[in-house]
Amino acid sequence: MSMNLTKKIFIAVSCLLLPLISNAQSVDSNKNQLPEIGVVASDTLTIDKEVQVGKAVMRQLRGQAPIVHDPVINEYIQDLGNKLVIEAESAKFPFSFFMINNATINAFAFFGGHVGIHSGLITQADSESELASVFAHEVAHVTQRHLARASQAQKRSAPLQIASLIGGILIAMADPEAGLAAISAGNAGAAQGRINYTRSMEQEADNIGISMLARAGFDPAGAPAFFSKLAQQSRGQSSQLEFLRTHPVPENRISETRARAATYGTRNIPASLNFSLVKARIIARYEGNPLRNINYFGYQVQEKKYVFREAALYGLALSYFESEQYASASQILTDLLNEDPENLFYLDAMTDVLIAQQNPKAAVKMLTPLWQFKPKNSVLALNLANAMIQAKQYPEAIQILRDLLLVNPEHFLAYSLLIEAYTATGQKRQMYKASAERYGLLLAYPKAIDELQFAYNESGMDFLEKQRIKARIEQFRNEMDTLERL
């Protein structure tokens, strides 16, 4: 990966958006006090409106940021996040966790329960508790409605205008230093009180996050351990740069988080195989190059430099796959599946290998009984549907994908596979409809409406279907109007 790993910095969305909120509207000096935790900013931003804005921002990000649509990684981070949300107080909506393909250490949360992490956050964490501590911190930002409370302090709310400043996040994704410089420049005239305002929120998120971490069964010491790592990586940066960050300087937080974590006592949490597997997957598929990764994981296996041998072998198998050495990948994955035949990491990788070997029917045979036992599992459903498409079993694949979309109507990858299946079978009307929905997930409503117009033209004399399409067009237009009114 071309991203320079020595430039890693930690910028949560509260660092990116909250100062911009403060800079976007003037604030009286007596408005800088942090509201009590019970304040929910209901007079400026209702829960329903927050969800609407969060949905819009998520769709904007989906269209502009390198979001990873990887079913195995998505399931892992969603499961990890859910363990923390269950222990959170005042969780008023379902949370959605997603990953950005970026080697920097970064995590951010925004309206409506959306939490994003960079791939570098996972690969640079040394334990699942370290990773979970960042998740918990961001969940706390959401449950405490920090963005909404900041809007309340501005006397008037303009959440979508604030959300549109997501561009700052996108700059930081491409070049962390440039993104941080742009954010800092935008805050050159900010009063010290505004920075203290957001730092108070950071302290609150730290405290609530550590408590959440402990209740969820993780090691609270993961939080200060991760801050120590950030402190080491931030050395050498200018004091002015540190000063303008809304996150307090990591060194200033380590002692506080360490003291709070100590109140829960020492916890010996076993290492997590899934955490090691997801790290190996990210390195093998999204970082470096196949030859480098083969050497990297091969060294781990040979010298026994690993936490889990299975994870090192899994990373090696994926690296062989990326270099098109399918036989070598298959041999390793076969051995891993013999030891753990229902492991989703191994099944997903073996499916890719079998398809690459022009044997998708073997993948269908491998996955079908497991999917029949767990039909709601998205990893099994997506892999089986993909294998069925490659095996030209289109009706079965279409049914699996339609069922999955009933449960998760914003599943971008499911729509992509569905479009592929409809295209292969010449079902133009259904293909246009599915394409419209996918455009809708990108906030590209004009293109979505165009696709539905094509679907309408393909409907012939089916007047009932035409009415359905016209109704969906009207829904998209209403959503466009709603965005303008937010």
MIVO-13908 format. One record per residue (C-alpha): residue in three letters; x negated, y, z. Coordinates in steps of 0.25 Angstrom, whole numbers, plus 5000, padded with zeros to 4 digits. Example, Ala and Ser with C-alpha at 12.3 -4.5 7.8 and 13.67 -1.06 7.14 Angstrom:
ALA495149825031;SER494549965029;
REM end
This chain:
MET500050005000;SER499550144996;MET499950205010;ASN498750235018;LEU498950165031;THR498050265039;LYS499050375037;LYS500150305045;ILE500950395054;PHE502250375062;ILE503350475057;ALA504750435062;VAL505950505056;SER506150585068;CYS504750645065;LEU505250665050;LEU506650715052;LEU506750775065;PRO505750885063;LEU506450915050;ILE507750935057;SER507151035066;ASN506451105055;ALA507751105046;GLN508551185055;SER508251295066;VAL508351255080;ASP508451345092;SER507451325102;ASN508451275113;LYS508851155103;ASN507551075105;GLN508050995117;LEU508250845114;PRO509750815117;GLU510050705127;ILE510050565122;GLY511550555123;VAL511650675112;VAL512050615099;ALA512150745091;SER513650705087;ASP513950845084;THR512950855073;LEU512850715067;THR513850605070;ILE513450465069;ASP514250445056;LYS513550555050;GLU512150505055;VAL512450375049;GLN512850445035;VAL511550525035;GLY510650405039;LYS511350325028;ALA511050435018;VAL509550455022;MET509350305022;ARG509850295007;GLN508950415004;LEU507750345010;ARG508150215002;GLY508050294989;GLN506750364992;ALA505950285002;PRO505150155000;ILE506150075009;VAL505849925009;HIS506949835005;ASP506349715011;PRO507449615017;VAL506449555027;ILE505849685032;ASN507149745033;GLU507749635041;TYR506549635051;ILE506549785053;GLN508149785054;ASP508049675064;LEU506949745072;GLY507749875072;ASN509049805076;LYS508349745089;LEU508149895093;VAL509449955089;ILE510149845097;GLU509449905110;ALA509650045106;GLU510650135113;SER511650225104;ALA511450145091;LYS512650205084;PHE512450135070;PRO511650025064;PHE510250045061;SER509450025048;PHE507949995048;PHE507150005035;MET505750005031;ILE504950105022;ASN503750045014;ASN502750135020;ALA501450105027;THR501550215037;ILE501950205051;ASN503350265051;ALA504750245056;PHE505950335055;ALA507450345059;PHE508550425054;PHE510050445054;GLY510950325055;GLY510050225061;HIS509050215050;VAL507650175054;GLY506550165044;ILE505150115046;HIS503850115037;SER503249985034;GLY501950035040;LEU502650035054;ILE502849885054;THR501449855048;GLN500749945058;ALA501549895070;ASP500849785079;SER502049725085;GLU503549725083;SER503749805096;GLU502849915090;LEU503749915077;ALA505049905086;SER504650025094;VAL504650115082;PHE506050055078;ALA506550085092;HIS506050225091;GLU506750255078;VAL508050185083;ALA507950275095;HIS507950395086;VAL509150355079;THR509950315092;GLN509650445098;ARG510050515086;HIS508850605086;LEU509050655072;ALA510550685075;ARG510150755088;ALA509050835081;SER510150885071;GLN511050925083;ALA509951015088;GLN509951085075;LYS511351135077;ARG511851085064;SER511650955057;ALA511150925043;PRO510850775044;LEU510750745029;GLN509850865027;ILE508950815038;ALA509050675032;SER508650735019;LEU507250765025;ILE507050615024;GLY506050665013;GLY505050695024;ILE505150545027;LEU504950505013;ILE503750595011;ALA503150525024;MET503450395018;ALA502550425006;ASP501450495013;PRO501550505028;GLU500550615029;ALA501250695019;GLY502550675025;LEU502150715039;ALA501450835033;ALA502750875026;ILE503550855039;SER502550935047;ALA502551055037;GLY504051055038;ASN503951075053;ALA502851175053;GLY503851275059;ALA504551185069;ALA504551225084;GLN503851135094;GLY505251115101;ARG505751045088;ILE504550945088;ASN504750925103;TYR506250895100;THR505850785091;ARG504850735100;SER505850715111;MET506650635102;GLU505350545099;GLN505150525114;GLU506650485116;ALA506550385104;ASP505250335111;ASN505950305124;ILE507250245118;GLY506450165108;ILE505550105119;SER506750065127;MET507450005115;LEU506149935111;ALA506149865125;ARG507649825125;ALA507449765111;GLY506349665116;PHE505149735111;ASP503949785118;PRO504049935122;ALA502549945121;GLY502649935106;ALA503050085106;PRO501750145113;ALA500950035105;PHE501450095092;PHE501250235096;SER499850205100;LYS499650155085;LEU500250275080;ALA499350365089;GLN498150295083;GLN498550315069;SER498950465071;ARG497550505076;GLY496850605067;GLN498050675063;SER498150825066;SER498750875079;GLN499650965071;LEU500250845063;GLU500450765076;PHE501150895082;LEU502150905071;ARG502550765072;THR503950745079;HIS503450615085;PRO502550645097;VAL501050615094;PRO500950465097;GLU499950475108;ASN500950565116;ARG501950445115;ILE501150325118;SER501050355133;GLU502550385134;THR502950255126;ARG501950175133;ALA502550215147;ARG503950195143;ALA503650055137;ALA502950015150;THR504250025157;TYR504749905150;GLY503549815154;THR502549735146;ARG503249655135;ASN502549535128;ILE503349535115;PRO503049415106;ALA502549455092;SER503549455081;LEU503349365069;ASN504349455061;PHE503649575064;SER502349515059;LEU503049465046;VAL503649595043;LYS502249655044;ALA501649555035;ARG502749575025;ILE502549725024;ILE501049715023;ALA501149605012;ARG502349675004;TYR502149825006;GLU500749855010;GLY499349825003;ASN499249734991;PRO499449584990;LEU497949544989;ARG497649635001;ASN498849575009;ILE498449435005;ASN497049455011;TYR497649525023;PHE498649415027;GLY497649305023;TYR496649365033;GLN497749365044;VAL498049215041;GLN496649165040;GLU496049245052;LYS497349225060;LYS497449375062;TYR498949385064;VAL500049385074;PHE500849285066;ARG500249185056;GLU501549185049;ALA501549335047;ALA500149325041;LEU500549215032;TYR501849285028;GLY501049405024;LEU500149325016;ALA501249255008;LEU501849395005;SER500549445000;TYR500349314991;PHE501749344986;GLU501449494983;SER500249444975;GLU501049344968;GLN500449224974;TYR501749154976;ALA501249014978;SER500349064990;ALA501549144996;SER502449024994;GLN501548935002;ILE501449025014;LEU502849055014;THR503248905013;ASP502448875025;LEU503048995033;LEU504448955029;ASN504148815034;GLU503848865048;ASP505048965048;PRO506048935037;GLU506949055040;ASN505949165041;LEU506549275033;PHE505149335030;TYR504649205024;LEU505949175016;ASP505949315010;ALA504549295005;MET504749155000;THR505949204992;ASP505049304985;VAL504049194982;LEU505049104976;ILE505649204968;ALA504249244963;GLN504049104960;GLN505249104951;ASN505949004961;PRO507149094966;LYS508048964968;ALA507048914978;ALA507249044986;VAL508749034985;LYS508648884990;MET507748935002;LEU508649055006;THR510049005004;PRO510248915016;LEU509549025025;TRP510449135019;GLN511749045021;PHE511349035036;LYS511049185037;PRO511849245026;LYS511849385032;ASN510249385032;SER509849495022;VAL508449435020;LEU509049305016;ALA510149365008;LEU509249455000;ASN508249354997;LEU509249244993;ALA509949344984;ASN508649384978;ALA508249244975;MET509649214970;ILE509549324960;GLN508149274955;ALA508849134954;LYS509949204946;GLN510949164956;TYR511649294955;PRO513049274961;GLU512449214974;ALA511449334975;ILE512549434973;GLN513449374983;ILE512349374994;LEU511949524991;ARG513449564991;ASP513649505004;LEU512349565010;LEU512849705005;LEU514149685012;VAL513349675025;ASN512249785021;PRO512849875011;GLU511549955010;HIS510649845007;PHE509749904996;LEU509049774992;ALA510349694991;TYR510949794981;SER509649784973;LEU509749634972;LEU511249644969;ILE510949734958;GLU509949634952;ALA510949524953;TYR512049604947;THR511149644935;ALA510649504933;THR512049454931;GLY512549574923;GLN513549624933;LYS513349774929;ARG514549824937;GLN514049764950;MET512649804947;TYR513049944945;LYS513849944958;ALA512649884966;SER511749984960;ALA512650094964;GLU512650044979;ARG511150044979;TYR511050184973;GLY511950224985;LEU510950164995;LEU509950264989;LEU510850384990;ALA510850384975;TYR512350404974;PRO512450464960;LYS511750344954;ALA512650254963;ILE513850324956;ASP513250304942;GLU513050154945;LEU514550144949;GLN514950214937;PHE514250114929;ALA514850004937;TYR516250074934;ASN515950064919;GLU515649914920;SER516949884927;GLY517849874915;MET519249854918;ASP519049824933;PHE519849934938;LEU519749894953;GLU518249884951;LYS518250024945;GLN518950084957;ARG517950024966;ILE516850084959;LYS517550224958;ALA517750214974;ARG516250184976;ILE515850294967;GLU516750384976;GLN516150334988;PHE514750364983;ARG515150504980;ASN515750524994;GLU514450475000;MET513750584992;ASP514750684997;THR514550635011;LEU513050655010;GLU513250805006;ARG514150825018;LEU513250765028;
REM end
